Amino acid sequence: MTSASLPDGLEAVLVTDPDDERVRDYTALTDVALRRRREVAEGLFIAEGEKVIGRALRAGYRPRSVLVSPARLAGVPAAMAAAGPPPVYVAGPDVLAAITGFEVHRGALAAMARRPERAAADVLATARRVLVLEDLVSHTNLGAVFRSAAGLGMDAVLLSPRCADPLYRRSVRVSMGEVFAVPYARLEPWPAAIETLGAAGFTTLALTPAADASDLSGLTPAPGERYAVLLGSEGPGLTDGALALAQARVRIPMAHGVDSLNVAATAAIACYVLGGRPEPAPAPEPAPEPEPGPAASGAA
């Protein structure tokens, strides 16, 4: 098959059979239970869409292969050529849908190799602002939390053992690839390991709608202070065990009798209040005054 539409160094391989073993990484992408078992066990994850694939490459993840529709060949990132290069499998819309289980509107998928999981202590070593998530099971919420963490200056995310997989396709897509930008690790044993955050110099804040909690907006973190913000699962919130181990409880005051916000929205507000602020761009220096020129000598 012609590779004229691909970046130099890549070669297209036509796939016409949905059962082709070469595209096994992409089968049944909508079967959440199956993919959760397979992807971690087989050391892979799926990046969907050209922008997300590009971000995975820039973050240093190694591509195993690419699966793309003919119309989107030109959108395969040129950086793929320096990463192996991996095989680029091309399939028509019907074959793509049969392989993946859905219509691939974003045109391109890439199977990427996972990295070894990081230890929480390594992630915390240089962090000052951290989100700690207890039992978030929605991949959509998890992706949104990572996007807020990246965009609003948090340094790391810690996950309880039962949290969803940040590298699951939906989490990666909702985060727009920002799961690659924020270091994360599992925090175990749970919830006892929360105490290790205090020992590492973090003030642990549990977000709760309880009326006796302090107003989150009243916090004025100093640049050198270290904070870890605990957020609970969709619906029940933080467990009693996690709440008991936090050093302080904070809340977002609500109006009109609303109890609380979605955990992703709550995380965004907490990130804005406590996250690091980007350094303001320096003001441009004023242009130097022009040197006085020679005086005019006579009229025209």
C-alpha positions in Angstrom: 0.0 0.0 0.0 1.2 3.5 -0.8 2.7 5.5 2.1 2.7 8.8 0.2 0.4 10.5 2.7 2.5 9.4 5.7 5.5 11.4 7.2 8.8 10.2 5.9 10.1 7.1 7.6 6.7 5.5 8.2 5.1 2.8 6.1 1.4 2.0 5.9 0.2 -1.6 6.2 -3.4 -2.3 4.9 -5.7 -4.3 7.3 -8.9 -5.8 5.8 -9.7 -8.4 8.4 -10.9 -7.3 11.8 -9.5 -10.5 13.3 -6.0 -9.8 12.1 -3.7 -10.6 15.1 -1.5 -7.6 14.2 -4.3 -5.2 15.5 -5.2 -7.2 18.6 -4.1 -4.3 20.8 -7.2 -2.4 19.5 -9.9 -5.0 19.8 -13.1 -4.4 21.9 -12.1 -0.9 23.1 -15.6 -0.3 24.5 -15.5 -3.4 26.7 -14.3 -1.6 29.9 -13.9 -4.7 32.1 -11.9 -6.5 29.4 -9.7 -3.5 28.6 -9.0 -2.9 32.3 -7.7 -6.4 32.7 -5.8 -6.6 29.4 -4.1 -3.2 29.2 -2.3 -3.3 32.6 -1.4 -7.0 32.2 -0.1 -6.5 28.7 1.7 -3.2 29.5 -0.2 -1.0 27.0 -2.6 1.8 26.7 -4.5 3.5 23.9 -4.0 7.1 22.8 -6.9 8.4 20.7 -6.6 11.4 18.3 -3.6 13.1 16.7 -3.1 15.7 19.5 -3.2 13.1 22.3 -0.9 10.8 20.4 1.5 13.7 19.9 1.5 14.5 23.6 2.2 10.9 24.5 5.2 10.9 22.2 6.5 14.2 23.6 6.1 12.7 27.1 8.4 9.9 26.1 6.0 7.0 25.8 7.0 4.4 23.2 4.5 3.5 20.5 3.8 -0.2 19.7 1.7 0.6 16.6 -0.8 3.0 15.0 -4.2 2.2 13.6 -5.6 4.9 11.3 -8.2 5.5 8.6 -6.9 6.3 5.1 -8.2 9.8 5.3 -6.1 10.6 8.3 -2.8 9.2 7.3 -1.3 12.7 6.9 -2.2 13.4 10.5 0.1 10.7 12.0 2.7 12.7 14.0 6.0 12.9 12.2 7.7 12.1 15.6 6.5 8.5 15.1 9.3 8.0 12.6 11.9 8.6 15.3 10.2 6.2 17.8 11.0 2.8 16.3 9.3 3.4 13.9 6.1 1.5 14.7 3.9 -0.2 12.1 1.1 2.0 10.8 -2.0 -0.1 10.2 -4.6 1.4 7.9 -8.2 0.2 7.8 -11.5 1.5 6.3 -14.3 2.8 8.6 -16.2 -0.4 8.7 -13.1 -2.5 9.5 -12.1 0.1 12.2 -15.5 -0.1 13.8 -15.4 -3.9 13.7 -12.0 -4.0 15.4 -12.6 -1.3 18.1 -16.3 -1.6 18.7 -17.1 2.0 17.9 -16.8 4.6 15.0 -13.4 6.1 15.2 -14.3 9.7 14.6 -10.8 11.0 15.7 -9.2 9.1 12.9 -6.2 7.7 14.6 -5.4 5.4 17.5 -2.0 4.4 18.9 -1.1 1.5 21.2 1.6 2.9 23.5 3.8 1.0 26.0 3.3 1.7 29.6 6.1 2.6 31.9 6.9 1.0 35.3 4.7 2.4 38.0 6.3 5.1 40.1 6.5 4.9 43.9 4.6 7.5 45.9 7.8 8.6 47.6 9.5 9.4 44.3 6.5 11.4 43.1 6.4 13.4 46.3 10.1 14.2 46.5 9.9 17.4 44.6 6.1 18.2 44.9 4.6 21.0 46.9 0.9 20.8 45.8 -0.7 17.3 45.5 -4.2 15.9 44.8 -5.0 12.7 46.7 -8.0 10.8 45.1 -10.0 8.2 47.0 -11.8 5.6 44.9 -12.7 7.7 41.9 -14.1 5.1 39.5 -15.3 7.3 36.6 -12.6 7.5 33.9 -14.3 10.7 32.7 -14.0 12.4 36.1 -10.4 11.2 36.5 -9.4 12.6 33.2 -11.0 16.0 34.0 -9.2 16.0 37.4 -5.8 15.5 35.7 -6.5 18.2 33.2 -7.3 20.7 36.1 -4.2 19.5 38.0 -2.0 20.1 34.9 -3.5 23.5 34.0 -3.8 24.9 37.5 -0.4 24.2 38.9 -0.6 21.0 40.9 2.6 18.9 41.0 1.3 15.4 41.4 -1.7 13.2 41.8 -1.9 10.2 44.3 -4.5 7.5 43.8 -6.0 5.1 46.3 -5.7 1.5 45.1 -9.4 1.4 43.9 -9.1 4.5 41.7 -9.6 4.1 38.0 -6.7 3.8 35.6 -5.4 7.2 34.5 -4.1 5.6 31.2 -7.5 4.2 30.2 -8.5 5.5 26.8 -11.4 7.7 28.2 -9.3 9.2 30.9 -6.5 10.0 28.5 -9.0 11.6 26.0 -10.9 13.7 28.6 -7.6 15.0 30.0 -6.5 15.9 26.4 -3.3 14.0 27.2 -2.5 15.9 30.4 -2.3 12.6 32.3 1.1 12.4 30.6 2.1 15.8 32.1 1.3 15.2 35.8 3.3 12.6 37.8 1.1 10.1 39.7 1.4 7.1 41.8 -0.8 4.7 43.9 -0.8 5.4 47.7 -0.8 2.2 49.7 -1.9 0.9 52.2 -5.1 2.9 52.1 -6.1 4.9 54.1 -3.2 4.5 56.5 -0.7 5.8 54.0 -2.3 9.3 54.3 -0.2 9.7 57.5 3.0 9.5 55.4 2.0 12.7 53.7 2.1 14.6 57.0 5.5 13.0 57.8 6.8 14.2 54.5 5.8 17.8 55.4 2.4 18.1 53.7 -0.6 19.6 55.4 -3.4 17.3 54.5 -6.8 18.9 53.7 -9.9 16.8 53.3 -12.6 18.4 51.1 -16.0 17.7 52.5 -19.4 19.4 52.4 -19.7 19.3 56.3 -20.9 22.5 57.7 -18.2 22.7 60.4 -15.4 22.5 57.8 -13.3 25.7 57.1 -13.9 27.7 54.0 -11.4 26.7 51.3 -11.1 30.2 50.0 -9.8 31.4 53.4 -6.5 29.5 52.8 -3.6 31.7 51.8 -0.8 29.2 51.1 2.8 30.5 51.3 5.1 29.6 48.4 7.1 27.1 50.5 4.2 25.3 52.1 3.2 21.8 51.0 -0.4 20.8 50.7 -2.1 17.6 49.9 -5.9 17.9 49.1 -8.0 14.8 49.6 -11.1 14.2 47.4 -13.5 11.4 47.7 -15.4 9.2 45.3 -18.4 10.2 43.2 -21.4 10.3 45.4 -20.3 9.2 48.9 -17.2 11.4 49.1 -14.3 10.7 51.4 -14.7 7.7 53.7 -14.6 8.2 57.5 -11.2 6.6 57.6 -9.7 9.1 55.2 -11.4 12.0 56.9 -10.1 10.9 60.3 -6.5 11.0 59.0 -6.6 14.4 57.4 -5.1 17.3 59.4 -7.9 19.7 58.5 -11.2 19.7 56.8 -12.2 22.3 54.2 -15.3 23.0 52.2 -16.6 25.0 49.3 -19.6 27.0 50.5 -22.7 26.3 48.4 -25.8 28.4 47.7 -29.5 27.5 47.1 -29.4 24.4 49.2 -27.0 22.6 46.8 -25.0 20.0 48.8 -21.8 19.8 46.8 -20.3 19.9 43.3 -19.2 17.1 41.0 -15.8 15.8 42.1 -14.1 17.1 38.9 -15.5 20.6 39.5 -14.5 20.5 43.1 -11.0 19.5 42.2 -10.7 22.3 39.7 -11.6 24.9 42.4 -9.2 23.3 44.9 -6.4 23.4 42.2 -7.1 27.1 41.5 -7.0 28.0 45.2 -4.0 25.9 46.2 -2.1 25.3 42.9 1.1 26.9 41.9 0.8 30.1 39.9 2.7 30.5 36.7 5.3 33.2 36.9 3.9 36.4 35.3 5.6 37.3 32.1 8.1 40.1 32.6 6.9 43.5 31.3 8.6 44.5 28.1 11.4 46.9 28.5 10.6 50.3 27.1 12.2 51.0 23.8 15.3 53.2 24.1 14.9 56.8 23.1 16.2 57.4 19.6 19.6 59.1 19.4 19.2 62.7 18.3 20.1 63.1 14.7 22.1 65.8 13.0 20.3 69.1 12.8 18.7 70.0 9.5 20.9 72.4 7.5 18.8 74.6 5.4 15.5 74.6 3.7 14.5 72.7 0.6 
